[in-house]
Amino acid sequence: MENELPSIEETREPPDVLAPVERRGSALPLILTVVALVVWFAFQTFQMFVERNSLSELKTNLEAAMQEAQKMQIQLQTLIKQTVELANQGNAAAKTAVLELEKRGIPIKGPAPQPAK
């Protein structure tokens, strides 16, 4: 029986002879993932600060225009109010102007009624 293959029991080494298996590099993917996430969050934070500063500059630049628009709106409302008062007093041109403004969808508010005493 010299040509026979060794049995499974014969090919196994005793358990104390087996060397422990080292698992090197198993932390590398985790480390790379954590580093990539930190870099990504840092980049996103930087971008948000840049955009916040840009929006602050835009707001500052638009403040003057907004104040001017509000000033013109108040002037227009005053003009319309005075035109309505003239129309209520019987001025034909003011009546025509008020009718045209109403046709074009501009809200016309008459003078507020005086509270009764």
C-alpha positions as CSV (number, residue, x, y, z in Angstrom):
1,M,0.0,0.0,0.0
2,E,2.7,2.3,-0.7
3,N,1.0,4.0,-3.6
4,E,-2.0,5.0,-1.5
5,L,-2.8,8.6,-0.9
6,P,-2.5,9.7,2.7
7,S,-5.8,9.9,4.6
8,I,-7.3,13.2,5.7
9,E,-6.3,12.6,9.3
10,E,-2.7,12.1,8.2
11,T,-2.5,15.4,6.1
12,R,-3.8,17.6,8.9
13,E,-1.3,19.3,11.1
14,P,-1.9,19.4,14.8
15,P,-3.7,22.6,15.9
16,D,-0.8,23.9,17.9
17,V,1.4,23.9,14.8
18,L,-0.9,26.3,12.8
19,A,0.3,29.9,12.8
20,P,-2.2,32.6,13.6
21,V,-3.5,34.4,10.5
22,E,-2.6,38.1,10.5
23,R,-5.2,40.4,8.9
24,R,-3.2,43.3,7.8
25,G,-4.8,46.2,6.0
26,S,-8.3,45.5,7.2
27,A,-8.4,49.0,8.8
28,L,-7.2,50.7,5.7
29,P,-10.6,50.9,4.0
30,L,-12.1,52.3,7.2
31,I,-9.4,54.9,7.6
32,L,-9.7,56.0,3.9
33,T,-13.5,56.3,4.3
34,V,-13.2,58.4,7.4
35,V,-10.5,60.6,5.9
36,A,-12.6,61.1,2.7
37,L,-15.7,62.0,4.8
38,V,-13.7,64.5,6.9
39,V,-12.3,66.1,3.7
40,W,-15.8,66.2,2.1
41,F,-17.3,67.8,5.2
42,A,-14.5,70.4,5.4
43,F,-15.0,71.2,1.7
44,Q,-18.7,71.6,2.1
45,T,-18.3,73.8,5.2
46,F,-15.8,76.0,3.3
47,Q,-18.2,76.3,0.4
48,M,-21.1,77.3,2.7
49,F,-19.0,80.0,4.2
50,V,-18.0,81.3,0.8
51,E,-21.7,81.4,-0.4
52,R,-22.8,83.0,2.9
53,N,-20.3,85.8,2.4
54,S,-21.5,86.2,-1.2
55,L,-25.1,86.4,-0.1
56,S,-24.2,89.0,2.6
57,E,-22.5,91.1,-0.1
58,L,-25.5,90.8,-2.4
59,K,-27.8,91.8,0.4
60,T,-25.7,94.8,1.3
61,N,-25.6,95.9,-2.4
62,L,-29.4,95.6,-2.7
63,E,-30.2,97.5,0.5
64,A,-29.9,100.9,-1.2
65,A,-32.0,99.8,-4.1
66,M,-34.7,98.4,-1.7
67,Q,-34.8,101.6,0.2
68,E,-35.1,103.6,-3.0
69,A,-37.9,101.3,-4.2
70,Q,-39.8,101.7,-0.9
71,K,-39.4,105.5,-1.1
72,M,-40.8,105.5,-4.6
73,Q,-43.7,103.3,-3.6
74,I,-44.6,105.7,-0.7
75,Q,-44.5,108.6,-3.2
76,L,-46.7,106.7,-5.7
77,Q,-49.2,105.9,-2.9
78,T,-49.3,109.5,-1.8
79,L,-49.8,110.6,-5.4
80,I,-52.7,108.2,-5.9
81,K,-54.2,109.2,-2.6
82,Q,-54.1,112.9,-3.6
83,T,-55.6,112.0,-7.0
84,V,-58.5,110.2,-5.4
85,E,-59.1,113.2,-3.2
86,L,-59.2,115.4,-6.2
87,A,-61.6,113.0,-8.0
88,N,-63.9,113.0,-4.9
89,Q,-63.9,116.9,-5.0
90,G,-65.2,116.8,-8.6
91,N,-62.0,117.2,-10.8
92,A,-62.8,115.5,-14.1
93,A,-59.2,114.8,-15.0
94,A,-58.6,113.2,-11.6
95,K,-61.8,111.0,-12.1
96,T,-60.5,109.9,-15.5
97,A,-57.1,109.1,-14.0
98,V,-58.6,107.1,-11.2
99,L,-60.9,105.1,-13.6
100,E,-57.9,104.3,-15.8
101,L,-55.8,103.1,-12.8
102,E,-58.7,100.9,-11.7
103,K,-59.0,99.4,-15.2
104,R,-55.3,98.6,-15.2
105,G,-55.6,96.8,-11.9
106,I,-53.9,99.3,-9.6
107,P,-55.7,99.2,-6.3
108,I,-57.3,102.5,-5.4
109,K,-58.2,103.2,-1.8
110,G,-60.4,106.1,-1.2
111,P,-59.8,108.3,1.8
112,A,-60.5,106.6,5.1
113,P,-63.9,107.6,6.5
114,Q,-63.8,109.7,9.6
115,P,-64.9,107.9,12.7
116,A,-68.3,109.0,14.0
117,K,-68.2,110.8,17.4
